[in-house]
Amino acid sequence: MDLIRPFQRDDIPPVADLFRQAFLENGHHDSAELATYFERVFFENPWYDAELPSFVHVNTEGSIDGFVGVQPKRLRWRGRRLRVATPTKLMVSPNATPFVATRLVRRLFAGPQDLLISDIGNDAGRRIWEALGGATVLLYSWQWQRPVRPARHALAWLRAKGIPGVITDGLRPVGWVADKVLAPWVAASRPTNHGYSVEDLPLEVLATRLPDLLPKRALQPEYDEQWLEWQLRVAQQKEPRRVLRRRLVRDARREPAGWFLYAVDPSGMAEVLQLVARKGAPAVVFEALLEDAWSQGARMLSGGFEPSMVEVMSARHCYFRQGGQWTLVHCEDPELRDAILGGNAFLSRLEGEW
């Protein structure tokens, strides 16, 4: 009979082949590089937990035709540490028997974790998740976007829509001038002029000071420096062309007012991984983000929804959209589930599949 069992190191080659077929255009990718990626992500995680394994589906012929990865995370619920599992890379061979994906997700639901959470579920995954008793968190399924260089972004959008490069390239000098004119609108104020300063964010601060900034948030991440260093290193190795920025905003007393992490690629698209500010400081922290993104050549900022920043973002010309990626949760504790659905949680890209 076919079966579902824990993912083992010996399974890496066939799972890498499955990944190549499912996610990579034309199936082209270096096999050794893929194998190293699966080894690093699923077996070298400092928080690796043998009781929260990834799973493979083995068909009647003994071949692997389905996989779902698990990344262990840590969150604190009213001061108590939770065991959290984040599923990733759910994939099934086109030749697999029906319902393999559903069976893999059901196996995840039966695990010993306190909370199962996914932040980039597609429509098909959402249907499976809800059919098995999970929930879609509509609030955290929204994303925000903010043009940093509007003219440059407009030219990139036109190019993506099929406008010939000879036209968009010819308009580039005009776009450059337009963005310079619009620069004061993009970053309206500088935090350093109001007693605030911006500097590199040490991992020690990121690992220890989040509860000070979010004292009333019932569910929030728990970090340590070893895991943060590993996570950021893996991300940089996976996408070496993206520049990862970690910046800390301090007030006049040198206390943290907030921080932000984002990654900007050569095209100027910048993904905000985490944005946090203490009470009274969201405007200062967000303006510092805009200023820093401008200095790094970003043309567009985007990030996950954070309820405490909505007013500030709306006032600074952000727009909000649901782009087809759903945040999904499953847990047995109804109070915990209601807190997440109601927005009493801090969930950034570091808590998801990133």
C-alpha positions in Angstrom: 0.0 0.0 0.0 1.0 3.6 -0.4 2.0 5.4 2.7 2.9 8.7 4.3 6.1 8.7 6.4 8.6 11.3 7.8 11.1 12.8 5.4 14.6 11.5 5.7 17.9 12.6 4.3 18.0 9.7 1.8 14.8 11.1 0.4 16.4 14.4 -0.7 17.3 13.4 -4.3 13.7 12.3 -5.3 12.1 15.2 -3.4 14.5 17.7 -5.2 13.4 16.1 -8.5 9.8 16.6 -7.5 10.5 20.2 -6.6 12.2 20.8 -9.9 9.1 19.5 -11.8 6.6 21.4 -9.6 8.1 24.8 -9.2 11.0 25.4 -11.6 10.3 26.6 -15.1 11.4 24.0 -17.6 12.7 21.9 -14.7 16.2 23.3 -15.0 18.2 23.7 -11.8 21.5 22.5 -10.4 20.8 19.1 -8.7 23.6 19.6 -6.1 22.4 23.1 -5.3 18.8 21.8 -4.7 20.0 19.0 -2.5 22.1 21.4 -0.4 19.0 23.6 -0.1 16.8 20.8 1.2 19.5 19.6 3.6 20.1 23.1 4.9 16.4 24.0 5.4 14.9 20.8 6.7 17.8 19.2 8.7 20.2 22.0 9.8 17.7 24.3 11.3 18.8 25.1 14.9 15.2 24.5 16.0 15.0 21.1 14.3 12.4 19.0 16.1 12.2 15.3 15.3 8.6 15.2 16.5 7.7 17.9 13.9 9.1 16.2 10.7 8.4 16.9 7.1 6.5 14.2 5.2 6.7 12.3 2.0 4.1 10.2 0.2 5.4 6.9 -1.2 3.2 5.2 -3.8 2.6 1.5 -4.4 5.7 1.3 -6.6 7.9 2.6 -3.8 8.5 6.1 -5.4 8.0 9.4 -3.7 5.2 11.4 -5.4 4.3 13.9 -2.7 6.0 16.1 -0.1 5.2 18.7 2.4 8.0 20.4 4.4 7.8 21.6 8.0 9.7 24.5 9.5 9.5 24.6 13.3 8.9 28.1 14.7 8.4 29.5 18.2 5.8 31.9 19.4 4.6 32.9 22.9 0.9 32.9 23.8 0.3 35.1 26.8 3.9 34.3 27.9 3.8 30.6 27.3 6.0 29.1 24.5 4.1 27.3 21.8 5.4 24.6 19.4 4.6 25.9 16.0 4.9 24.2 12.6 5.0 26.1 9.4 4.3 23.9 6.3 6.1 24.7 3.1 6.7 23.2 -0.4 3.5 21.2 -0.6 3.9 19.4 -3.9 2.4 16.4 -5.6 3.4 14.6 -8.8 0.9 15.0 -11.7 0.8 11.2 -11.8 0.0 10.7 -8.2 -3.3 9.1 -7.1 -6.1 11.5 -6.1 -6.1 13.2 -2.7 -2.4 12.8 -1.9 -2.1 16.6 -1.1 -5.2 16.3 1.2 -3.7 13.3 3.0 -0.4 15.1 3.5 -2.1 18.1 5.1 -4.3 15.8 7.2 -1.1 14.2 8.5 0.2 17.6 9.4 -3.0 18.5 11.3 -2.5 15.3 13.4 0.9 16.4 14.7 1.8 17.4 18.2 2.2 21.1 17.5 0.2 23.7 19.3 -0.3 25.8 16.2 0.0 25.2 12.4 0.4 28.3 10.3 1.0 29.0 6.6 1.2 32.5 5.1 1.3 31.9 1.4 -1.4 29.4 0.8 -3.0 29.4 -2.7 -6.6 28.9 -3.5 -6.3 25.1 -3.8 -4.4 24.8 -0.5 -7.0 27.0 1.2 -9.8 24.7 0.1 -8.0 21.7 1.5 -7.1 23.5 4.7 -10.7 24.6 5.4 -12.2 21.2 4.4 -10.0 19.6 7.1 -11.0 22.1 9.8 -8.5 24.8 9.5 -9.3 28.5 9.1 -8.3 31.4 6.8 -7.1 34.5 8.6 -8.5 37.2 6.3 -6.9 40.0 8.2 -3.4 38.7 7.7 -4.0 37.7 4.1 -3.9 41.3 3.0 -0.7 43.0 1.8 0.3 46.6 1.6 2.3 48.3 -1.2 3.9 51.7 -1.5 5.7 53.2 -4.5 9.1 54.6 -3.7 10.1 55.6 -7.2 6.7 55.9 -8.9 8.0 56.8 -12.3 10.6 54.0 -12.4 7.9 51.5 -11.2 5.5 52.6 -13.9 8.1 52.0 -16.6 8.8 48.6 -15.2 5.1 47.8 -15.2 4.8 48.9 -18.8 7.8 46.7 -19.7 6.2 43.7 -18.0 3.0 44.4 -19.9 4.8 44.0 -23.2 5.7 47.6 -24.1 8.9 47.4 -26.2 12.1 48.1 -24.4 13.2 50.7 -26.9 10.2 52.8 -25.7 10.6 52.3 -21.9 14.4 52.8 -22.1 13.8 56.0 -24.0 11.5 57.2 -21.2 14.0 56.3 -18.5 15.6 59.8 -18.2 12.2 61.4 -17.9 11.3 58.9 -15.2 14.6 59.7 -13.3 13.7 63.4 -13.3 10.2 62.7 -12.2 11.3 60.5 -9.3 13.7 63.2 -8.1 10.9 65.7 -8.2 8.7 63.3 -6.2 11.4 62.5 -3.7 10.0 64.8 -0.9 6.6 63.1 -1.3 8.2 59.7 -1.0 10.0 60.4 2.3 8.3 63.4 3.8 10.4 63.7 6.9 13.7 62.4 8.4 13.5 60.8 11.8 17.0 62.1 12.7 15.5 65.6 12.7 13.2 64.7 15.6 15.6 63.2 18.1 15.5 59.8 16.5 18.5 58.0 14.9 18.7 55.0 12.5 21.4 52.4 12.7 22.1 48.7 12.0 19.9 46.3 13.8 21.9 43.9 16.0 20.5 40.4 16.2 20.7 40.6 20.0 18.2 43.4 19.9 15.9 41.6 17.5 16.1 38.5 19.7 15.3 40.1 23.0 13.4 43.4 22.7 10.3 42.5 20.7 8.2 42.1 23.9 9.1 45.6 25.0 7.7 47.0 21.8 4.6 44.9 21.8 3.6 44.5 25.4 -0.1 44.0 24.8 0.1 41.6 21.8 -1.2 38.2 23.1 0.7 36.1 20.5 4.1 37.1 19.3 7.4 35.5 18.1 10.1 34.2 20.3 13.6 34.4 18.7 17.2 33.6 19.6 20.4 34.8 17.9 21.4 31.4 16.6 18.1 30.8 14.8 18.0 34.4 13.4 21.6 34.2 12.1 20.8 30.8 10.5 17.5 32.0 8.9 19.0 35.2 7.4 22.0 33.3 6.2 19.9 30.7 4.4 17.8 33.4 2.8 20.9 35.3 1.6 22.3 32.0 0.1 19.1 31.2 -1.6 18.8 34.7 -3.2 22.3 36.2 -3.2 21.3 39.1 -5.6 18.9 40.5 -3.0 20.3 42.9 -0.5 19.0 42.3 3.1 18.6 45.5 5.2 18.2 45.4 9.0 17.7 48.8 10.6 17.0 49.9 14.1 15.3 53.2 15.0 16.3 54.6 18.4 14.7 57.6 20.3 16.6 60.4 21.9 17.2 58.3 25.0 18.7 55.6 22.8 15.8 53.2 23.5 14.5 51.2 20.6 11.4 52.8 19.0 11.1 50.1 16.3 12.9 48.4 13.5 12.5 47.0 10.0 14.0 44.3 7.9 13.6 44.2 4.1 15.2 42.6 1.0 15.6 44.6 -2.2 16.4 42.9 -5.5 18.3 44.4 -8.5 15.0 45.5 -10.2 14.2 47.7 -7.2 11.4 45.5 -5.7 11.7 45.5 -1.9 9.9 43.0 0.3 9.5 44.0 3.9 10.0 41.0 6.2 9.3 42.6 9.5 8.1 46.1 10.5 7.5 46.8 14.2 7.1 50.0 16.2 6.3 50.7 19.8 3.2 52.7 20.8 3.5 56.3 19.5 6.3 55.6 17.1 4.7 54.0 13.9 5.0 57.2 11.9 8.7 57.7 12.7 9.6 54.0 12.0 7.7 53.9 8.7 9.2 57.2 7.5 12.6 55.7 8.4 11.8 52.7 6.2 10.8 54.9 3.3 14.0 56.9 3.6 16.2 53.8 3.8 14.4 52.2 0.8 15.0 55.3 -1.2 18.7 55.3 -0.4 18.9 51.6 -1.6 17.3 52.3 -5.0 14.0 50.6 -4.3 11.1 51.4 -6.6 8.3 49.6 -4.7 7.9 48.4 -1.1 5.5 45.6 -0.2 4.9 43.7 3.0 2.4 41.7 5.1 -0.5 43.3 6.9 0.2 44.7 10.4 -2.9 46.2 12.1 -1.0 48.7 14.2 0.5 50.4 11.1 -2.7 50.8 9.0 -3.4 54.4 9.9 0.1 55.5 9.3 0.4 53.6 6.1 -2.9 55.0 4.8 -1.8 58.5 5.5 1.4 57.9 3.6 -0.2 56.8 0.3 0.1 53.0 0.8 -2.6 50.8 -0.8 -3.8 47.4 0.4 -4.7 44.4 -1.7 -5.4 40.7 -1.5 -3.0 39.1 -3.9 -4.2 35.5 -3.8 -1.9 34.3 -1.0 -3.8 33.3 2.1 -2.7 33.0 5.8 -4.0 29.8 7.2 -4.1 28.4 10.7 -5.1 25.3 12.6 -5.1 24.8 16.3 -7.2 23.1 19.0 -7.3 26.0 21.3 -10.3 28.2 20.4 -9.1 31.2 22.4 -5.7 31.1 20.5 -7.5 30.8 17.2 -9.8 33.7 18.0 -6.9 35.9 19.0 -5.2 35.3 15.6 -8.4 35.8 13.6 -9.1 39.0 15.5 -5.6 40.5 15.0 -4.2 40.1 18.5 -1.1 38.5 17.1 2.2 39.7 15.6 2.9 37.7 12.5 5.7 38.7 10.1 7.3 37.0 7.2 9.8 35.5 9.6 7.0 33.5 11.1 5.8 32.2 7.7 7.3 30.3 4.8 10.0 32.9 4.0 
